[in-house]
Amino acid sequence: MKISTILALSVFLLLSSKTAWSKEIVFKNHGRLVKVLTLEQIEKFLPATIVTVSEPHESENRRYKGFPANALFTAVYGEDWNKAEEILFACADGYQPSLPSARFEKYPSYLVYFSPDKREFVLRNKLQNNELVELGPFYLIWDNLKNPELQAEGGSGWPYQVTTIDLISFSDRFPNMAPPEKSSEEVKNGFLFFRTYCMSCHTINGEGGGKSVELNYPVSVTEYINEPWLVRWIDTPTSIRYNTTMPRLNPNAKDRETIIKNIIAYLKAMKNNKREPMTGKD
């Protein structure tokens, strides 16, 4: 069977195996519902634009159609949306990154919903074992061609399947994730690195993303995986499990060894700071 035929069949199976996306998005402010808008409603007050980016999941340039994120936030929340500490993106696959609002003022970003150059709104995620993923209903992208420093960050701040956007205070939204107050600088730095590279998929004490496993409660990952194997798992997951969809820690990050060491220090500190996850928390 030809590769093109296999790819076409994979796309068909992917799309037919899921309920068709309703192109709508929920907007919240500290957990309180603000608006639910469909794509058609957004198009009535905000013109869409086509932008070209270096797609971090596919390692090639790609064009998308969507709305400037800042303009959309202003239309929904008003001029003061950037007074929020962070913006949380909840995704259908459980991915849940929390990004500083200041980042959106510094770099142009877009909430896109269509790919002009490809028949389907999907991509082949090279960062996760070449997994074929659907991007809808919305996908947050960054203008990393005009801002090359963003290319070194990889795809961690590029959530797809976005269904909900929430303005939050990190400590209010994730009170059980912070390390003990008198932690070392290594642990505190590890917490910041964990937020950047890990919490979008993983939870600590039930807080974080729901795409992958809980790492602290009731048993810390550091209690059943020894440190050398944990270092190797974070560094190169495919060297342990060939078909894993867990991406390796950003290979372009500076001082990767220190980052991994600090993340593990944070995880070790949290094993003595376990808190039962709150049920029913969105």
C-alpha positions in Angstrom: 0.0 0.0 0.0 1.4 3.4 -0.9 2.4 5.8 1.9 -0.1 8.5 0.5 -2.9 5.9 0.7 -2.0 4.9 4.3 -1.9 8.6 5.4 -5.3 9.3 3.8 -6.8 6.2 5.5 -5.3 7.3 8.8 -6.8 10.7 8.5 -10.2 9.2 7.6 -10.1 6.8 10.6 -9.0 9.6 12.9 -11.8 11.9 11.8 -14.5 9.2 11.7 -13.6 7.8 15.1 -14.4 11.1 16.9 -17.5 13.2 17.1 -17.2 16.1 14.7 -15.9 19.2 16.5 -18.5 21.8 17.2 -16.5 25.0 16.4 -17.2 26.8 19.6 -15.1 27.9 22.5 -15.8 28.6 26.2 -14.4 31.7 27.8 -14.1 31.9 31.6 -12.7 34.4 34.2 -11.3 32.7 37.3 -13.6 29.7 36.6 -16.7 31.8 36.1 -18.4 31.5 32.7 -18.1 34.7 30.6 -19.2 33.6 27.1 -19.6 30.6 24.8 -18.9 31.6 21.2 -19.2 29.7 18.0 -16.8 30.2 15.1 -19.6 31.9 13.1 -20.2 34.3 16.0 -16.5 35.2 16.3 -16.3 35.8 12.5 -19.0 38.5 12.8 -16.9 40.8 14.9 -13.3 39.8 14.2 -11.8 39.2 10.8 -9.7 36.1 10.3 -6.2 36.3 9.0 -3.8 33.8 7.4 -0.4 33.4 9.1 2.7 31.4 8.3 4.6 29.8 11.1 7.4 27.2 11.6 5.3 24.3 12.8 7.2 22.8 15.8 5.3 19.6 15.7 6.2 18.9 12.0 9.5 20.8 11.6 8.3 22.7 8.6 6.6 25.9 7.7 2.8 25.8 7.5 0.0 28.3 7.0 -3.1 28.6 9.2 -6.2 30.7 9.3 -7.5 32.2 12.5 -7.9 35.2 14.8 -5.2 37.3 16.6 -5.4 36.1 20.2 -5.1 39.6 21.7 -7.9 41.0 19.7 -10.1 38.1 20.6 -9.3 38.4 24.3 -10.1 42.1 24.2 -13.4 41.5 22.4 -14.5 38.9 25.0 -13.0 40.2 28.3 -12.5 43.9 27.6 -9.3 46.0 27.7 -8.2 44.6 31.1 -7.7 41.0 30.2 -4.0 41.3 30.5 -4.3 42.2 34.2 -4.8 38.5 34.8 -1.7 36.6 35.9 -2.0 33.7 33.5 -4.3 32.3 30.8 -5.2 28.6 31.0 -6.1 26.6 27.9 -8.1 23.5 28.4 -8.0 21.0 25.6 -10.1 18.0 24.6 -7.2 15.6 24.9 -6.5 16.6 28.5 -3.6 18.9 27.7 -3.8 22.1 29.9 -1.0 24.7 29.6 -1.1 27.8 31.7 0.7 30.7 30.0 1.6 34.2 31.4 -0.6 36.9 30.0 2.5 39.0 29.5 3.6 36.5 26.9 0.6 37.5 24.7 1.6 41.1 24.9 5.2 40.4 23.9 4.6 38.0 21.0 1.8 37.8 18.3 -0.3 34.7 18.7 -3.3 33.3 16.9 -6.2 31.0 17.7 -6.6 29.2 14.4 -9.2 26.8 13.1 -8.3 26.0 9.5 -5.3 25.0 7.3 -5.4 26.5 3.8 -2.7 24.2 2.5 -4.0 20.8 3.7 -7.3 19.2 3.2 -7.8 18.4 6.9 -7.0 20.4 10.0 -4.6 17.7 11.3 -0.9 17.3 11.8 1.7 14.5 12.3 3.2 15.2 15.7 6.9 14.4 15.3 7.4 15.3 19.0 5.1 12.5 20.1 6.0 9.4 18.1 4.6 10.8 14.9 1.1 10.6 16.3 -1.6 11.9 13.9 -3.7 14.4 15.7 -6.7 16.5 14.9 -6.2 20.2 15.8 -9.8 21.4 16.1 -11.8 23.0 17.3 -9.0 25.6 17.9 -5.3 25.7 18.0 -3.0 28.3 19.6 0.0 29.2 17.5 2.8 31.8 17.7 4.5 33.9 15.1 7.9 32.3 15.5 9.1 33.3 12.0 9.2 37.0 13.0 10.4 36.0 16.5 13.0 33.2 16.0 13.7 32.9 19.7 10.3 31.2 20.0 11.5 28.4 17.8 13.9 27.2 20.4 11.0 26.6 22.8 9.5 23.7 20.8 5.8 23.0 20.9 5.0 23.2 24.7 3.1 26.5 24.3 1.1 25.4 21.2 -2.1 23.7 22.6 -4.4 22.1 20.0 -8.0 20.9 20.5 -8.6 24.0 22.6 -12.1 24.1 24.0 -11.9 26.5 27.0 -9.9 29.6 27.8 -9.8 30.9 31.5 -8.1 33.9 33.0 -6.5 32.7 36.2 -4.2 33.3 39.2 -1.9 30.4 39.2 -1.7 30.0 43.0 -5.5 30.1 43.3 -6.1 27.7 40.4 -3.3 25.2 41.5 -2.9 25.6 45.2 -1.6 22.1 45.8 1.2 22.1 43.3 3.6 24.6 44.9 6.6 23.1 46.8 7.0 23.6 50.5 7.8 27.2 51.5 11.3 26.6 52.8 12.4 24.6 49.7 15.9 25.0 48.2 16.5 27.1 45.1 17.0 23.9 43.2 13.5 22.7 44.1 11.9 26.2 43.4 13.6 26.2 40.0 12.4 22.7 39.4 8.8 23.8 40.1 9.2 26.5 37.5 10.6 24.1 35.0 7.8 21.6 35.8 5.3 24.3 35.0 6.9 24.9 31.7 7.6 21.4 30.5 5.4 19.0 32.4 2.2 20.3 34.0 0.4 20.6 30.7 0.2 16.8 30.6 0.8 15.7 34.1 -0.8 16.4 37.5 0.6 16.9 40.9 -1.9 16.2 43.7 -4.5 16.1 41.1 -3.7 19.6 39.6 -2.4 20.1 36.1 -3.2 18.5 32.7 -5.1 15.4 32.3 -3.4 14.0 29.2 -1.0 11.8 31.2 -0.5 10.3 34.6 -0.5 11.8 38.1 3.1 12.0 39.5 2.7 12.5 43.2 -0.5 11.0 44.8 -0.8 8.5 46.4 2.7 7.5 45.5 5.3 9.8 44.0 7.0 8.7 40.8 10.3 9.1 42.6 9.3 6.4 45.0 9.0 3.7 42.3 11.4 4.8 39.6 15.0 5.4 40.7 16.7 8.6 39.7 19.0 7.3 36.8 15.9 5.8 35.0 13.8 8.9 35.7 16.6 11.1 34.2 16.6 8.9 31.1 12.8 8.9 30.9 12.7 12.7 30.9 15.7 13.0 28.6 14.8 10.4 25.9 11.5 8.5 26.6 11.8 6.5 23.4 15.1 4.9 24.7 12.9 3.1 27.2 9.6 2.6 25.4 9.8 2.9 21.6 6.1 3.7 21.0 5.6 6.2 23.8 3.9 9.5 22.9 5.7 11.3 25.7 8.0 13.9 24.1 11.6 14.2 25.3 12.4 17.4 27.2 12.9 20.2 24.6 16.3 19.3 23.0 16.9 23.0 22.3 16.6 24.0 25.9 19.7 25.4 27.5 21.3 23.5 30.3 19.0 20.5 29.9 20.9 18.4 32.4 20.3 21.1 35.1 16.7 21.4 34.1 16.1 17.7 34.5 18.0 17.6 37.8 15.9 20.4 39.1 12.6 18.9 38.0 13.5 15.6 39.8 14.4 17.7 42.9 11.0 19.2 42.8 9.3 15.8 42.4 11.3 14.5 45.4 10.3 17.5 47.5 6.6 16.9 46.7 6.6 13.3 47.8 6.5 14.7 51.3 3.8 17.2 50.4 1.0 14.9 49.2 -2.5 16.2 49.2 -5.5 14.2 48.2 -6.9 15.5 44.8 -10.1 17.4 44.9 -12.9 15.7 43.1 -15.1 17.5 40.7 -12.5 20.3 40.1 -12.6 21.5 36.5 
